[in-house]
Amino acid sequence: MASADRTVLQFFPLSTSLSAKVHPLVIFNICDCFVRRPDQAERVIGTLLGSVLPDGTVDVRNSYVVPHNESSDQVALDIDYHHNMLSSHQKVNPKEVIVGWFSTGFGVTGGSALIHDFYSREVANPVHLTVDTGFTNGEASIKAFVSVNLSLGDQQLAAQFQEIPLDLRMVEAERIGFDVLKTTSVDKLPTDMEGMEATMERLLALIDDTYKYVDDVVEGRVAADNTIGRFISESVSAIPKISPSAFDKLVNDSLQDQLLLLYLSSITRTQLSLAEKLNTAAQIL
């Protein structure tokens, strides 16, 4: 019996490990676009700008929203607006190119494949960033995806979205703002003192974790990791060598300066409020 020809179902995974790094400005911009969206729009989508680092990491540094109309079976993008915005951004920063696109909502939806197909014609292997502005799991989860192809012989059947590692590295001031944004509700924005207190609590927790890890390594309960050891060594060597009394004086002086600025700003606000009320009363009389 002759063997019949068989067609093999092929799945093409990523050839290299791909990851993405997103700057906090991009997240804040996406949230702002979602708040300002049209009343009939359920989500916003847009373009991600940045560059690809030498190690293959996609560095996302900027973004802009693209108007669109979406139904159950089709998506219409304003391509002219997209190209005009891209041209305007590249006049300011020519090094920023298209690296992918973003959408609000939880995970990938049915229309995402159509939009991803459009951006695949704009750039090779675009990154799809999702920001859950609906707080589905109690917080604004942020994920990044890329598309991999599923083919039957020479015919492409479908595209599957695969999640990739996402780095949300940011400085402490940006971290405080992000922690406020990702919760479902807040009574008020933290003051400078409250932000400093939260930062110190987080720092003490990290020091306790580091101390426990070093103690476990010394006692033989945990295997030593050279990478973590070098990182701890670099962190300790970066601490300035000053006496405890000099450090206390430095912190207290900085704290007094900050309190003075708060006092002066409060006086300024009070003076402006009084001037506005006096001006209003004079116009009435």
N, C-alpha and C positions, 0 to 999 in steps of 0.2 A: 504494500500500500504506500503510495507516494505521500510524502509529507507535504501538507498544505502550507502556503505562506501565512505567516502570522504577523499581525501588527502589534507592536509593543507600545503600551501606555507608558509615557515617559514623564517624569517630574524633574524639573530643573531647579535645584536649590541654588542659593547664593554661592558664587564661586569663592568669595572671600568674606571674612567676617566684617560686617558693616555695623557701625554705630553712629549715633547722632548726638550732638551737643547743642542745646538750645539756650540762648541768652534770655534773661528774665524780661527784657524789653519786648520780646516777641509774645510772650504769654500775656503781658499787660495789654499789649495792642490788640490781641485777639479778644480778650475779655471786653475791652472798650468797644470794639466793633460789634460784638454781640449785644451789648446794651443799647447801641445806637441803630440796631437793625430795623428794617421796616416792620410794621405791625403784623403783616401777613407772613413774614418769613419765620420758619421754624429754626433755621440754623444759618450760619454765615460760613462762607468758604473764601479762600484767598491764596495768594502766592507766597512762598517762602524764599527768601533771598539769603545768600551767604557764600560759602566756598567749601571745597573739599580739601581737607588737610593732607599732608604727605602720608600720614599713617592710614588714610582711608576714612577718617571720621568726617561726617558731614557737619559743618559748623554753621548753624542757623543764626543769623544776626539781625535780620529785619523781616518785615512782612507787610502786606497790604491786602485789603479785602477786594474781592472781585464780585460785582453784582451778578446774580443768577436767578433763574426761575427753575423750579424743580417740581416734578410730578412723580407719580409712581413708576412710570416707565421711561422717562426722558429727563434730561437736564440741559438747560440752555445757558451758556456762559456769555458774558459781554466781552468778546475777544478783543475788540478794539480798545475798550477801556483797559484791559489787562496789558496790552502792548504799550499804550500811552503811559501807564503808570510805571512799567518796566523801564521805558526810555527815560522818564523823569528821574527815577532812582539812580540809574546808571550815569546820568550826568553829574550827580553829586558824588557817587562812589562807584567808579567803573569796575572795581574789583568784585563787587557783589553781583552774583549771577543767580539764576533760578536753580534751586536745589530741591524743590518739591512744592507741596501745597498743604493747606491746613483746613480743618473743618471743626465746628463745634458739635458736641453730641457724644454719646457713649459708644466708642468703637466704630467699626466700619458698617456702613449701610449699603442698601442695594444700589443706589446711584453712585457710590464711591468708585466703582469700577469704570464707569463712563468718564468721570472727571479724571481719574488716574490715567486713563488712556490718552486724554488730551495732553496732560503734562508729560507723558512719556514721549510725545512728539516734540516737546519743548526741550527736554533734557533727558539724558540716559539715566535710568534707574532712579526716578524721583522718590523722595521720602514723603510719606503721608503722616501728618501730625494731627492727632485728635485731642481736643480739650473738652472735658465733660463739664460744661457750664450748667447742666441740670442737676449736678450733685447726686448722681444715681446711687453711689455707695456711701453717701454722707460726706464726700469731699470731691474736689475738682481733680479727677485723675487725668494724667497726661500720658499719652502713649505715642509711639512712632512705629510706622509699618513700611514695608517695601513689598513689591509685587513679585511673585515667582510664577513661572508659566507651567501649565499642565498640558501636555501635547499627546496626541494620538498619531504616531507616525510623523508625517510632515505637517499635520494640521493641528493648529493650536485650539484647544478646547475651552480653556478658561484660565483665569489668573487668580491666584490665591494670595491674600495678604498675610505676610509673616511679620510678627512683632520683632523689633530690634532693640538693643540696649539704648537707653536714653539718659543723658547726663544733664541734670538741671543745676549745674554748678553756679553759685552766685555768692556775692559778698554778704556779710551779716545784715547790713541795712536792707538789702533787697530780700533776704530770707525772711525778715520780720514782716515785710509787706506781703510776701507770697503766702506766709502762714495765715495772715488775716484773710486773704482772698480765697483760699482753698477750703475754709470752713463754711458751713451752711448759713450761719448768721453770727453777727457780732453786735454787742451792745454799743461799743464805741471803738474808735481807733486808739491804739496804745500811744501813750505819751512817750517822750524821750526817756524819762526815768523808768517807765514800765518796760520799754524796749530794752534798756540796758539791763534791767533786772532779769528779763527772760533770757538775754544773751549770757549773763553770768551763770544762771542756772543750767543752761545747756552746756556751757564750758565746764562747769563742775562735774556734770554727768559724764562728759567725754573723758575728763581726767580720771574719774573713778573707773571707767571702763578700761582705760589704758593701764592704770595701776593693777587692776585685776588680771589683765592679760599678761603683763610682765611677771606678776607673782606666779601665775599658773605655769609660765614657761620656765621660771627658775625652779619651781617645785617639780617639774616634769609632768605635770598634768596635761599640758598642751604642747604639741610639737612646735618648735621655733620656725618662724617664717622670716627669711632674710629681707624680703621686701618691706614687711611691716617694721622690722627692726631698723632698717635704714630710714624709713619715714619718721619713726619716733626719734631717732638720733638727730635728724635734720630739724625736727620741730623743737627739740630741747636746745639745740645749738643756736636757734634763732631767737631764743629768749634773751633779752639784754641782762647783763650781769650788774644789777644794782642792789643795794641793801634794802631790807624790808622797810626801814624808815623813809628812805628816799622814794621808794615806790608808793608808800602811803601818802607822802606829801604830793607826789605827782598826780595821783588819783584825786585827792582832795582839792588841789588847785584847779584841775580840769572840771570837777564837779561844781565848784563855786563859780567858775566862769560860765558854765552852762546854766546854773540857776540865775545868775545875773542877766543873761540874755533872755531867759524866760520872763523875768521881772520887767525888763525894759520893753519887751514885746507886749506884755499885758498892759503896761502904762500907755503904750502907743495906741493899742486898740481902744482903751477907755477914752483917750483924748479924741480920737477920730469919731467915736460914737457920740461924745458930748458935742463936738463941733457940728456933726450932722443934725442932731436934734435942735441945737440953737439956730442953725441955718433954716431948718423947717419951720420953727416957731417964728422967725423973723419974716419969712415969706407969707405966713398966715396973717400976721399983724399988718 
